Amino acid sequence: LSTALGAPVPLLGQIPLDTRLRESGDAGVPLVLSHPEAAAAKELAGVAQRLGTRARGLAGMSLNISPVRK
């Protein structure tokens, strides 16, 4: 994506697999509240923090990509 846009597109995070993430979502309680000590919860909180401090997003920009049809 960085190459296609000609601008850096940073990776916001990598959420580790954790069944509690699905279970919390099914229960309607965010993992960051139900299990704040979980690695996935910490990474999600980090992603939220990074999103909150970004100066400019990609909203409204053409990404010059299209879905692949099978």
C-alpha positions in Angstrom: 0.0 0.0 0.0 2.9 2.4 0.7 4.2 1.8 -2.8 0.8 2.3 -4.4 0.2 5.5 -2.6 3.7 6.9 -2.7 3.5 7.7 1.0 4.3 5.7 4.1 1.4 3.6 5.5 2.6 2.4 8.9 1.4 -0.9 10.4 -0.7 0.0 13.3 -0.4 -3.3 15.1 -0.5 -7.0 15.1 -3.2 -8.5 17.3 -2.3 -12.0 18.6 -4.8 -14.7 18.4 -6.8 -15.1 21.6 -10.1 -16.9 22.0 -11.0 -14.3 24.7 -11.2 -11.7 22.0 -14.0 -13.5 20.3 -15.7 -14.4 23.5 -15.6 -10.8 24.8 -16.9 -9.6 21.5 -19.8 -12.1 21.6 -20.6 -11.0 25.1 -20.5 -7.3 24.1 -17.7 -6.5 26.5 -14.4 -5.2 24.9 -11.4 -7.4 25.6 -9.5 -4.3 26.9 -12.1 -4.1 29.7 -12.7 -7.8 30.4 -9.1 -8.9 30.2 -6.8 -5.8 30.2 -3.8 -7.9 31.0 -4.1 -10.0 27.8 -1.5 -9.4 25.0 -4.3 -8.9 22.5 -5.9 -6.3 24.7 -2.7 -4.4 25.2 -2.1 -4.4 21.4 -5.6 -3.2 20.7 -5.1 -0.4 23.2 -1.9 0.5 21.5 -3.6 0.6 18.1 -6.3 2.9 19.5 -3.6 5.1 20.9 -1.7 5.3 17.6 -5.0 6.0 15.7 -5.8 8.8 18.2 -2.5 10.5 17.6 -2.2 10.3 13.8 -2.2 13.7 12.2 -3.6 12.7 8.8 -5.5 9.6 7.8 -6.2 8.0 4.4 -9.9 8.9 4.6 -11.1 10.2 1.2 -7.9 9.2 -0.6 -8.1 6.8 -3.6 -6.1 3.7 -2.8 -6.1 2.5 -6.4 -7.0 -1.0 -5.4 -10.0 -3.1 -6.3 -11.5 -6.3 -5.0 -10.6 -9.6 -6.6 -13.6 -11.6 -7.9 -13.5 -15.3 -7.9 
